[in-house]
Amino acid sequence: MKHLSSKSRRAFLRDSAWLSAGAATVGSTFSLAAPKKLSPSSKLNLGIIGAGGRGFDNLMGVQSENIVALCDVDDDRAKGAFARYPAAKRYRDFRRMLEKERTLDAVVISTPDHTHAIAALASMRRGLHVYCEKPLAHSIYEARQMAKVARETRVVTQMGQQGHAMEGSRRAVEIIRSGAIGDVTDLHVWTDRPAGWWPQGEHRPEETPQVPPYLDWDLWLGPAQARPYHPVYAPFKWRGRWDFGTGAIGDMGVHNLDTAFWALELGIPTSAEVKESSLRTEDCPPLWSVMELRYPARGTQPPVKLTFYDGKKLPPSALFHGETITDNGSLVIGSKGTLYTRTWHGGETVKDMFLLLPTKQFAGYQPPPPTLPRTSEHHLEWIQACKGGPRAQSDFAYAATLTEGLLVGFLAQRTGKRIEWDSKNMKARGCPEADSFIRPRFRKGWTL
């Protein structure tokens, strides 16, 4: 047997441990693959994991490339994708797709939150570039593993966060960083979710209706603990269930906090606490809540208090200086003024995106010269990065940190306790009941 270099031996041991733990549950083995080098003129061979619902929207975002395989556990929800790409191979189990489709260059993952990490990690270890919907993961441990493996494999990654690529977002980041609103110590972020979007604050249903013939319920559950099928979970409504989604803070916090998080380089909060809320249950987050997250000082920048509102709760109206309050947005409050983002998606133009308040004070304001790269579209930014272009701006290194902070807030919701977050040791101090949510135990046959 040939002697392995220390680097090769580490890779071999890592891959062997992963395989022996059952990560490739479809019965084949493989070596850790390096990502292919592609020319800017070539087309990516793509596998789509989750082809219906939001997955179809993402599919349209990458339609310029070669759609080789479509995977979805719900034939009815994915029928539009199947009809549009009849020549693409169809799968229900993404593990089988990854085993069989050896020509793939990249995958797009649009599954429920609880299967993001397993699908992404399996793909990256095969050398595939990954576009994964937000929030990056269902747990903090998963988010960290995704960032770690992305770094090790050097594949191109992007979290589905389309507003991050829009002109309004990048312009707002540049303005905040220029010092136009001064030192920021206070943030307010709000969303109308879940009200009218999906149910929360409910108990687990007792009825056990028959699984529809078009749905593979066992594969839909994936790593989550087994429970009977019910239409209150799938499709889409899973967002409001602890075991599958991350509630409003995971779903919309990723969008609505992004501008301030990016501009201020907030990092990881040191604490999170639910200040007010309706009733949470054993199965669901509360229908509405007000949370407070504390971010530490960063270099010369002061500590920041973030107040997050969901379920149509809003910041005090006086903070808006007479402007109309939108359903989703943020207030970045500095010592010299306030930047008000008025949309959830970032804003295609500066006019759509934000206002500087009070408006009279900023009349005639001239923004600084652009410093961030520009792109025409979020999916295209990832595609170009896969072909050797500039890095995607919402890659897993960025997305994992943003997601972890929001999931610290989710821990406070789920435990009902103030979370003192020990980032170094990935622990909630004095709250051992949070351990199983920080690093969940997966169902047999599913592992990272």
N, C-alpha and C positions, 0 to 999 in steps of 0.2 A: 504493500500500500504506500502511495506517495505521501510524503510528509506535507502537511498543510501549513501555510503561513499562519501567524497568529490572527491576522484579520480573517483569513478564510476559515480557520478553526472556529472563531467566534460566530461567524455566519452559519457554519455547518451545525454547531451546537444549538444556536438559536432556532434554526429551521427544524432540526430534528426534534427539539423539545416541543415546538409548536405542532408538528405533525403527530407526534406520539400522544399529545393531549387531545387529539381528535379534531383539529381545525379543518382538516380535509376529510370530512365525514363521508364523502362520496367514494372513498376507497382508493384514491390514487395519491402518488407522491410527486413532488416536484422540487427543483432547486430554486433558490432565490434568484430571480431574474433581474437583470439590469434593464432599465427602460430603453426602448428603441430610440435611435436618433432619426428624426424625421426632417425632411426638407420643408421649407415654408410653402412649397407648391404642392406637396403631397396631401392626401386626405387621411384623416384618422380612421381606423377601423374601430367602431364603437360598439360596446355592449350596454344596453339600457336596463338597469335594475330598478324596476318600478316604472311601468310604461303608461299607466293610466293616471288620471287626475293631474296632480302637479307634475308627475312624470311626463305626461304628454306635452305640457308647456315647456319643460326642459328639452324634450325631444325636438320640438320646433326650434329651440334655441341653437341646436347643434345639427340641424338638417343639412347643412352644407357638407357634412362629412359622410362617410360610408357607414350606414346602420347595418351592422352584421347580425346582431342578435338582440331579441327583445325578451325580457324576463318579467313576469308578473304572476302573482298568486291568484289574481282575480281576472278571469277571462272576460267578464262582462265590462269591467272598468277599463280594461286595456284594449277593447275591441277596435277603438278608433286607431290606435297605433298599429294593431295587426293589419287592419284594412289598408292603412297608408303604406306599410312596408311588407307586402305579402311574401317577398323573397327572403326576409330576415328569418333566421332560425328562432323558434319559440321555446321558451323554457318557463317552468314555474319555480324551480330551485336555482338560485344564482350560483350555488356551489357547483352544480352540474354544468352550468354555462361556463364558469371559469375553467373547469376541467377540460371541457370539450373544445372550446373556441380558442385555439392556440394562435390565431392570427390577430387577436385583439391588441390594440394599442392603448386603449383607455376605456373607462366606464363612467356612466352617469348614474348616480344613486339617488332615487327619490322615494324611498320606502318610508314607513313610519319611523320615528326617532329611535325606537328601541333596537332596530336592526342596522342603523347607519354604520356603527363601528365594525361589526362583524364583516359586513360586505366590503367596507373600505379597506380594512386590514388585509383581508384575503386577497383583494385586488392588488394592493400596493406590493405585497410580498411576491407577487408574480410579475412585478415590474410594470404594472399598468398605471397610467396617469388617472387621477380620480377627481371628478366633480361630484360633490356631495351636498345635498340639500341642508338647509339650516333647521334647527340648531345642529352644530357639528355632531353632537352625541347626546345620549340619554343620561349619561353619568360622567362625573369628573374623571374617574379613572379611564374610561373609554376615550374621552377627549385627549387626555395626556398620551395615551398609547397611539392614537392616530397621529398626533404631532411628532412623536418619537419615531415611528416607522416611516413617516413621510421624510423626515430628516435623514434616516439611515439609508433609505432606498433611493433618495434623490428624484423621486417622481414628481411631476407637476400636479399641484392640487389647487382646488378652489372650493370654497363653501358657497352655496347658492344664496347670494345676498345681493341681488341685482342693483339695489340702490347705491352700493359701494362704488360702482363704476360710473355713476351718473355725474354730469358736470356740476349740478348743484351741490352734491355731497363733497366733491373734491375742492370746490371753491370755498365752501363753508369751513372745511378743515384748514385751508390756507389762511383764511381770515382770522380764525381763532388763534392759530399759531403765530400770526403776525403781531399779536398783542392788542388788536383793535378793541377788544372788550375787556382787556386787563386780565388780572389773575382770577381764575375760576375756582370757586369753592363750593358751588351749589348747582346741582343738576336736578331737573324734573323731567321724567319720561312717562308718557301715558299711552294707553291703548284702549280701544273699545272692545277688544276681545276679553272674554269669550261671549259676551252678551249677544245673542242672536246668531252666533257662529257655530258654537258647539256647547253641549251641556256640561256643567260642572256642579259641584256641591251635591251630587247624587250618590245614593248607595248602589252597590253592585246589584244588577237585576237578578231576580230569582228564576225567571222564566228561562227555558232552554229550547228555543226554537230550532228547527232543523237547519243545518248548514246548507246554504244555496249550492246547487250543483256546479256553479261556475267558480266557486271559491274553495281553495285549499286552506282550511282553517288552521291545520297544524303548522303549515309553512308560514302562514300569516303570523301566528304566535311566535315563531322562531325561538329566540332565547328566553322569552318571557314564560313565567310559570303558567301551566295549563289551566284553562278555565273554559266553560262552555261558550259556544258562539252566541252572540247576540248582535242585532243590527245597531245597537247603541255604540258599538266599538268601531265597526268597519262598514263603509269607508269614512274617512275624515274625522269622525267624532272621537276617535282614539286620542286626540290631542288633549282632551280633558280627563284622561285617566292616568293615574300615577305610573302604572306599569308599562305604558306605551308612549306617552307624550310628556311634554314638559310645561304644559299649561300656557298661559298667556306670556309669561316672562321668557320662556324658551322660544315660543313661536314669534312674538312680536318684539321682544326686547332686543333680539339680534338686529332687527331693522332700526328701531327707533332710537336706540342708544348709540348706534354705530358712529355717527358723526362726531359726537363728543368723545367717545372712547378712542377713536382714531386720532383726533386732534390733540387730545390731552395725554395720550399714551397711558391710560389709567392702570393697566395691569390687572392685578387680582385684588379684590376687596379683602379687608381684614375682618369684617363682620357683616351680618345681615340679620334683619329682624322684621317680622310682620307687625306693623303698628296698629292696623285695623283690618278686619276682614269679616266676611260672612262665614257660615259654617263650612269647615272642611270635613270630609268623610274618609272612611277607610279606603275608598276607591278613587276619590276625586279631590283636586284642589278646590278652594272656595270659589264661589261665583264671582266675587270681587274681593280685592285686597289693596292695601297700601303698604308698601315695603320700604325699608330704609337700608341702603348698603353704604358702607364707609370704605373709601379708597385712601390709601396712605399717600404721603408726600412723595413726589418723584423728582429727584434732583432739586432744582430751585422752584418747582411747582408745588403749591400748597396741597394739603389733604382736601378731598372732595366728598361731599355728602350727596348721594343719589337717592331721590325719592321716586319710586316706581309705582304707578297707579294702573290697575287693570279693571275690567268690568265697567267701564265708563266713569270711573272716579277721575277727578281732575285736580290739578293744582289750583291754588287760590287765584281768582280771576284778576286780582290787582297786579299780579306778575306779568300780565299780558299787555299792560299799558293801553287798554281800550281796543286791542285787536281781537278779531273773531277767534274763538278757540276751536281748533280742529279735533277730529275724532282720534287722531294719532299724531304724535309729535314729540318735541322736546324743547326745553328751555335751558340754555347754557348761560348761566348767570355769572358775570364777571364784575370786577371792581369798577369798570368803566362803561359797562353796558351789557346787553343781553342779546344772544343770538337765538332766534326762535325758528326751529325747523317745523314746517307745517304739513309734512307728509310722512308716511311710513317708509316710502321706498327710496328716499334720497333726493328726488326732484330731477327731472331731465334738464331743467334750466334753473338758473339762479332765481328767477322770478317765481317759479313753482316751489322752490325748495325752502327759502328762509327769508326772514326779516331781521334787520338789526333794530333793536329797541333801546330807548324810545326813538321813533322814526324821525322826529324833528331834530334830535341830536345828531343823527347820522345822515341828514340831508346833504347830498353832494359828496358822500364818502366814496373814495376811490380805492378799490381793493388792491392788494399787493400783486406783483407779477406771479404767474403760475409757477409752482415748484413741483407739483406732483405730476406723474405721467397721465396722459389722457387716453381713453379708449372709446370706441363707439358703442360697445355693448359688453355685458358681463361674461356671457358664454364665449364670445369671440376673444376676449382677453385670455381666457383659459386655453382655448384652441390654439391661439398664436403662441402662448407660452409652451404648449406641448410640442410645437414645431421649432423651438429654439428662440422664440421671442422673449421680451422682458417678462419677469416673473408676474404671476397673477397676484394682485394686491390683497385679495382676501384668501390667501393660501392657508394651509392648516396651522402654520406657526402663528399667524394672526388670529385665525378663527378659534383655535383651541383656547387661547387666553380670554377672548371675549366670551366664549361659551362657558368656560369655567366660572367666571365671575357671576354670570346669570344663574348658573346652577347652584352656586352658594345661596343665592336668594331662594331658589327652588327647595333647597334643604330646609331653610327656615319655614317655608310654607308647609312642607311635608311633615316635619317634626313638631311644628307648633312652638318651637323654641328659638331664642336668639342664638345665632351661630357665630362663635368666635373661631375664625378660620385660620388654621395652621397650614399655610400653603406648602411649606417645606416638607412636612410629614404627611400631607394630604389627610388631615384630621380635623374634625369639629371638636374643639376642646370642651370637655365636660359633657359631651352629648354622644355617648356610645351608640345610641339607637340610630344615629345617622350613618354608621359604618356600612350597613348593607345597602344604602342608597348611593354612597360614594363609590363603592366597588360592588356591584350587584353579583349575585350568584345566578348563573345561567342554568337553564334547563339542560338535561342530559342530551348530548349530541351537538351542543352549541358552545363554542368557546372562542375567545379572542386569540 
